[in-house]
Amino acid sequence: MSIHSSAKDTPSYADVESSVESKPIKESSSISWAQNLNSLNTSHSSTLSQRKLALIPARSGSKRIPHKNIKDFCGKPIISYSICTALESKLFNEVIVSTDSEQIADIARSYGANVPFLRPKALSDDFTSTAKVAKHAITKLNLDDNDLLCVIYPTAPLLKTESIARTLDILLADSNKLFAFCAVAYDYNPYRSFLLSSGSPEMLFPAHYTMRSQDLCPVFHDAGQLYWGRAYAWRKELPIFARHSGAIILNEHEVQDIDTPEDWLMAEMKYTLQSAHKTI
């Protein structure tokens, strides 16, 4: 599923750099956020009139990884991790799964999510954007413009409750922010990247050829986990990666995009290591 409603939504490097925090999260910060989650929930309760819903879009028909959204991941359907993390955060009035599949709906309900409607097939193909799915849910759920909707991807087993809370804080702290999401730095700076045309390299950013890698500005990309947004911004299908958005920075081990079987194995390894770290 694509986030973007159109190609013009693609962010520039400047857009992303200006919207994220300047310092990466330290290892210890995850622990402190977990310890203080109760106090965060208390502060968030001051906006009780504003509904906060989680929406997990999980269509059927994945091609590269068959039955991807309900495939077994370390002993449970992968969608269950997103559902359980959303519920454990205690930040939502309701956790909803948007799907076109009765099978996915039944699994989602068994883990505590609500499935008040089935998504039409016209909004369940490879080209349907996240924004259109969010807009459909907002209409079906009759959300007010002031309400907040957090789209959480069903294949985000590394997502943490503190990430949900911290991104929500961005919207609660600044009424001018329309969206908030998680970002991660590229492991190799793309300013030094090049194309191979007929076997010959052609730099994409030749002005940076002589610069040391440590002198290049860090560049970030979407972590592919969650997107808080104001209901009216979702309804208008506004771009997420823009100056009206904010982001938190995650460490590389907290993020894994899952598009191929190799990605899946890497996500399981990261999850296993993350779980082992919690027990130490």
C-alpha positions in Angstrom: 0.0 0.0 0.0 1.2 3.4 -0.9 1.1 6.4 1.5 1.0 8.9 -1.2 -2.2 10.0 -2.9 -0.1 11.2 -5.9 3.4 11.5 -7.1 3.5 15.2 -6.1 3.4 14.1 -2.5 7.0 12.8 -2.6 9.1 14.8 -0.1 12.3 16.6 -0.8 15.3 15.9 1.5 14.8 19.4 3.0 11.2 18.6 3.9 12.2 15.5 5.8 15.2 17.0 7.5 13.2 20.0 8.7 10.4 17.8 10.2 12.4 15.4 12.3 14.2 15.7 15.6 17.8 16.7 15.4 19.2 13.9 17.6 18.8 10.1 17.3 17.1 8.2 20.2 19.5 6.7 22.6 19.2 3.1 23.7 18.2 4.2 27.2 15.4 6.4 26.0 13.2 3.5 25.0 13.3 2.2 28.6 12.5 5.7 30.0 9.6 6.1 27.7 8.2 2.7 28.7 8.6 3.6 32.4 6.8 6.9 32.0 4.0 5.7 29.7 1.4 6.0 32.5 2.2 9.7 33.0 1.9 10.2 29.3 -1.5 8.6 29.3 -2.6 10.9 32.1 -1.5 14.0 30.1 -3.3 12.8 27.0 -6.6 12.3 28.9 -7.0 16.0 29.1 -8.4 15.9 25.5 -11.2 13.5 26.2 -13.6 15.3 23.8 -11.2 14.5 21.0 -11.6 10.9 19.7 -8.4 9.1 19.0 -8.7 6.0 16.9 -6.2 3.5 15.5 -6.8 2.2 12.0 -5.0 -0.9 10.8 -5.4 -1.3 7.0 -5.1 -5.0 6.2 -6.3 -6.1 2.8 -6.1 -9.6 1.3 -4.3 -10.5 -1.9 -0.6 -9.8 -1.1 1.4 -11.1 -4.0 5.1 -11.0 -3.0 4.4 -12.6 0.4 1.1 -14.6 0.2 -1.3 -13.9 3.0 1.3 -11.4 4.3 -1.0 -9.6 6.8 -1.9 -12.8 8.7 1.2 -14.9 8.0 2.8 -16.5 11.1 5.5 -14.3 12.6 7.3 -15.7 15.6 4.3 -17.8 16.6 1.4 -15.3 15.9 -0.3 -13.7 12.9 1.8 -10.6 12.1 -1.2 -8.3 12.3 -1.7 -9.3 16.0 1.4 -7.4 17.0 0.1 -4.1 15.7 -3.3 -4.7 17.3 -1.8 -5.7 20.7 0.6 -2.8 20.7 -2.2 -0.3 19.9 -4.3 -1.7 22.7 -1.4 -1.8 25.2 -0.7 1.9 24.6 -4.1 2.8 26.1 -4.2 5.8 23.9 -7.1 4.9 21.7 -10.9 5.0 22.1 -11.0 2.2 19.6 -8.7 0.0 17.6 -10.2 -0.8 14.2 -9.0 -3.0 11.3 -10.0 -2.0 7.8 -10.1 -5.1 5.5 -11.9 -6.7 2.6 -11.4 -10.2 4.0 -13.7 -12.0 6.5 -10.8 -14.2 7.4 -8.6 -11.3 8.4 -11.6 -9.7 10.2 -12.1 -12.8 12.3 -8.4 -12.9 13.2 -8.4 -9.2 14.1 -11.4 -9.6 16.3 -9.8 -12.5 18.1 -7.0 -10.2 19.2 -9.3 -7.5 20.4 -9.7 -5.2 17.4 -13.1 -4.0 16.1 -14.1 -4.5 12.5 -17.3 -2.5 12.1 -17.3 -2.7 8.2 -15.6 -4.5 5.3 -13.7 -2.3 2.9 -15.0 -2.4 -0.7 -12.9 -4.1 -3.3 -12.4 -0.8 -5.1 -10.3 0.3 -2.2 -8.4 -2.9 -1.8 -6.1 -3.2 -4.8 -2.4 -2.6 -5.2 -2.8 1.0 -6.1 -5.1 2.2 -3.3 -3.3 4.8 -1.1 -3.2 4.8 2.6 -4.9 8.3 2.5 -7.9 6.9 0.6 -8.3 4.0 3.1 -8.1 6.5 6.0 -10.6 8.8 4.3 -13.1 5.9 3.8 -12.8 4.9 7.5 -13.3 8.5 8.6 -16.5 8.7 6.6 -17.8 5.3 7.9 -16.9 6.1 11.5 -18.3 9.7 11.2 -15.2 11.3 12.7 -15.2 15.0 13.4 -12.5 17.3 11.9 -11.0 17.6 15.4 -10.6 13.9 15.9 -7.2 12.1 15.5 -6.7 9.0 13.4 -3.5 6.9 13.7 -2.9 4.6 10.8 -0.8 1.6 12.0 0.5 -0.8 9.4 -0.4 -4.5 10.0 3.3 -5.5 9.3 4.9 -3.5 12.1 5.9 -6.1 14.8 8.8 -3.9 16.0 6.4 -1.0 16.8 6.6 0.2 20.4 3.9 1.8 22.6 6.3 4.7 23.3 6.6 5.5 19.6 2.8 5.8 19.4 2.8 8.1 22.4 5.7 10.3 21.3 4.3 10.9 17.8 0.9 11.7 19.4 2.6 14.3 21.5 3.8 16.1 18.4 0.1 16.8 17.4 -1.0 17.7 20.9 1.9 20.1 21.4 1.4 22.0 18.1 -2.0 22.7 16.5 -0.3 23.6 13.2 1.0 20.0 12.8 -1.3 17.9 10.7 0.6 14.6 10.8 3.2 12.8 12.8 5.2 9.7 12.0 8.4 7.7 12.7 11.5 8.2 10.6 14.9 6.5 10.4 18.2 7.6 9.0 19.6 5.9 5.8 22.3 3.5 6.8 24.4 4.8 3.9 24.0 8.5 3.0 22.2 8.8 -0.4 24.1 12.0 -1.2 27.0 9.7 -2.2 24.7 7.5 -4.4 25.0 7.0 -8.2 23.4 5.3 -11.1 25.1 2.6 -13.2 24.3 3.5 -16.8 25.9 1.0 -19.2 28.2 0.0 -16.3 29.5 3.5 -15.8 28.7 5.4 -12.5 26.8 8.7 -12.7 26.5 10.5 -9.4 23.1 11.7 -8.4 24.6 14.5 -6.3 28.0 15.3 -7.9 28.4 18.5 -5.7 29.0 16.1 -2.8 31.7 14.0 -4.5 34.6 15.4 -2.5 32.8 15.6 0.9 33.6 13.2 3.7 30.6 11.1 4.7 30.7 12.4 8.3 30.3 16.0 6.9 27.1 15.2 4.9 23.8 16.1 6.4 21.9 13.1 7.7 19.0 12.0 5.4 15.9 10.2 6.7 13.2 8.0 5.3 9.8 6.8 6.5 10.0 4.0 9.1 6.8 2.5 7.7 5.1 1.9 11.1 2.5 4.6 11.9 1.0 7.9 10.9 -1.0 10.1 13.3 -3.2 12.6 11.4 -6.0 15.1 12.0 -9.2 13.8 10.6 -9.7 16.8 8.3 -6.1 16.4 6.9 -6.8 12.7 6.1 -10.1 13.6 4.6 -8.5 16.1 2.3 -5.8 13.5 1.4 -3.0 16.0 2.3 0.6 14.8 1.8 2.2 13.4 5.0 5.9 14.2 4.1 5.6 17.9 4.2 6.5 20.8 6.5 3.1 20.6 8.2 4.2 17.3 9.7 6.5 16.2 12.5 8.5 13.0 13.1 10.5 11.2 15.7 13.7 9.4 14.9 14.0 5.6 15.5 17.2 3.5 15.6 17.8 1.1 12.7 17.2 -2.0 14.8 13.7 -0.7 15.6 12.6 -0.6 12.0 12.2 -3.2 9.2 10.3 -2.7 6.0 8.8 -6.0 5.0 8.3 -6.5 1.2 10.2 -9.7 0.5 10.8 -13.1 2.2 14.3 -11.8 3.0 12.8 -8.8 4.7 10.6 -11.1 6.7 13.5 -13.1 8.0 15.4 -9.9 9.0 12.3 -8.7 10.8 12.0 -11.9 12.8 15.7 -11.7 13.7 15.3 -8.1 14.9 12.2 -9.0 16.9 13.9 -12.0 18.5 16.8 -9.8 19.6 14.5 -7.1 20.8 12.5 -9.6 22.8 15.7 -11.1 24.3 16.9 -7.6 25.3 13.7 -7.0 27.2 14.2 -10.1 29.3 17.8 -9.2 30.3 
